[in-house]
Amino acid sequence: QVQLVESEGGLVQAGGSLRLSCVASGSTSRIKAMGWYRQGPGKQRELVASITDGGVTNYSDSVKGRFTISRDNAKSTVHLQMNSLKPEDTAVYYCNAPVRSGSSLVLANWGQGTQVTVSS
């Protein structure tokens, strides 16, 4: 089992910054990659940033150049540095990871997420 706990969201004015954290526990050796997702009001959950075991990162077009994902393997932790925040970034932010289950990969269970609210 892998458990993921997100934290460090909050309320910030447009143009401000936040640094989200996600701590993984349990069978962390099975984690192959980490990703940050978000779900805004009335919207579907979307992947905004990911990082592989090899350190390769990817970002959605909407956050590219503003957000940075990083990983601390020793602490089984992933961060999302969010700069130049916009009101449209308002959402609940989640992390998740595909984990090995035999020869297959499956996402861990979704946690509670952390709320990010950007005011104008």
N, C-alpha and C positions, 0 to 999 in steps of 0.2 A: 504494500500500500504506500501511496505517496500523498501527503497532505501539504497543501499550499495555503499560506496565510499572507494576505496583502495588507499593507499599512502605509501611512504617511500621506494619504490624501488630505484634502482640505479645501478651504475657500481662498481664492486668490483673484486679484484684479487682472484684467486683460494686460498682457505684456509681462506678467510675472512668471515665476518659476516654482516648480515643485519637484521633489525627488521621491518617487515611489519605491517601496521595497517589497520583495516577495521572498519569504523563507520557506524552503522545502524541507520536509522531514519524512522519515520512514525509509522506504527503499530507494534512496536517492541515487544509488549506483545504477539504477535502471533508467534514469533520465537521459534522454538523447539530445534534447534541445529545450529551450525555454522561450515562451512568448508572452507578450502583453496584449490583452484584448480590452475592448471597451464597448459599452452599451449605453448609448444616450437615450433620453426620453423618447419613447415611441419609435425607436430604431432597433435594428438587429445587432447582435453582437458581432464585432469585426476585429480581425487581427490587425494590430497597428505596428508591432515590432517583434522580431524574433532573433534568436542567436543560437547557433549550432554548437555542438561539442568542440568543433574546430575553430570557433570564434567568428564564423561568418555571420554577418548581420544583414537584416532586411527590414525595410520600413514601407509603410503605406505612403502613397503620394501625399496624403493630407498632412502627415507629420514629418516627412523627410526634411532634414535640415534644421528641425526644431527639437526633436526628441532623440535621445541616445540610450540604447539598451546596453547594459554591461552585466557581467557575471563574475561572482566570486565563488569558485568551486569549493574552496576550503570551508566556506560557511554555507554552502548549498543555497546561495542567495543570488537573486537577480534584481537589478535596479532599473528604473526608467527615469532618466533625467529629462524633465519637460521644461523647455524654455519658450519664451515668446508665446505664452498661452493665449488662446482665443476663446470667446464664449462658446463656439462650436465644439471645443474640446470637452465641454461639460458632459460627464458620463460617470458610470461606475466602471472602474478599471479592475480587471482580473488578470492574473497570470495563470498559465497552464503549461503542461509539458507532456509530450509523448513519451511513454515509458515502455520498456520491453516487457512483453508478456508471452513467454515462449519465443516463437519466431515472429510474433506480431507486435505492432505498436498500437497503443491505445492512450487516449488522453486521460489524465487523472481527473478525479472529481472536481467540479467547480467549487471554489471557496465562496466566501461572503463578498469579496471584492472590497475596494476602497473608493469612496465618493470623491470626485474632483469636480468642483464648481468654480467656473470662471465668470466673474461679473464684468459688465461693460462700464 
